[in-house]
Amino acid sequence: MLKTIRLNLTKVISEVLETMFFVFLEQLPVETLPQRGGYVGSKVVVRGPESGFELEMLAQESLLTKVAGDFLGLEEGSPSLEQRLDVLKEITNMVAGNLVNHCDPHADFDLGIPMLTGTALTTAEIEDCVDTFAYGDEDGVLLVGVRVIPGKAGAFR
């Protein structure tokens, strides 16, 4: 499953962000990113019959403010913290759902409810991920981490 996730994640991120949020981010080398804070985090758990994964996203406040404002159609003023957090959870949910469809559209996956992992986070929050990807533009950076977890049957594949 991890190999399939690796092959499809960047494509899925681009599709979701470009189609639903009108955001065009470039993939960045993770190792060149400075260890700094200012991130807001969200994650969702996906369990398949034999294996699953946890998808965690960390978005810099500056990027999230722009994305949320554009998505919600706010012309004046910034989106509230609650609105920004809801948009991040929605992005996480959409990416996870689309990733499942790209991995195996016929498999029996359970997509959990996206949840907030915190505010004022640092890049260290996803250092324990099996894979970490970075995307960004002039407004900020989006980090995406993947952790492999047991599936519904409790076994790794």
Stockholm file with secondary structure:
# STOCKHOLM 1.0

chainA/1-157         MLKTIRLNLTKVISEVLETMFFVFLEQLPVETLPQRGGYVGSKVVVRGPESGFELEMLAQESLLTKVAGDFLGLEEGSPSLEQRLDVLKEITNMVAGNLVNHCDPHADFDLGIPMLTGTALTTAEIEDCVDTFAYGDEDGVLLVGVRVIPGKAGAFR
#=GR chainA/1-157 SS CHHHHHHHHHHHHHHHHHHHHCCCCEEECGGGSCCCCCEEEEEEEEECSSEEEEEEEEEEHHHHHHHHHHHHTCCSSCCCHHHHHHHHHHHHHHHHHHHHHHHCTTSCCEECCCEEEEEEECGGGGTTSSEEEEEEETTEEEEEEEEEEECTTSCCC
#=GC SS_cons         CHHHHHHHHHHHHHHHHHHHHCCCCEEECGGGSCCCCCEEEEEEEEECSSEEEEEEEEEEHHHHHHHHHHHHTCCSSCCCHHHHHHHHHHHHHHHHHHHHHHHCTTSCCEECCCEEEEEEECGGGGTTSSEEEEEEETTEEEEEEEEEEECTTSCCC
//
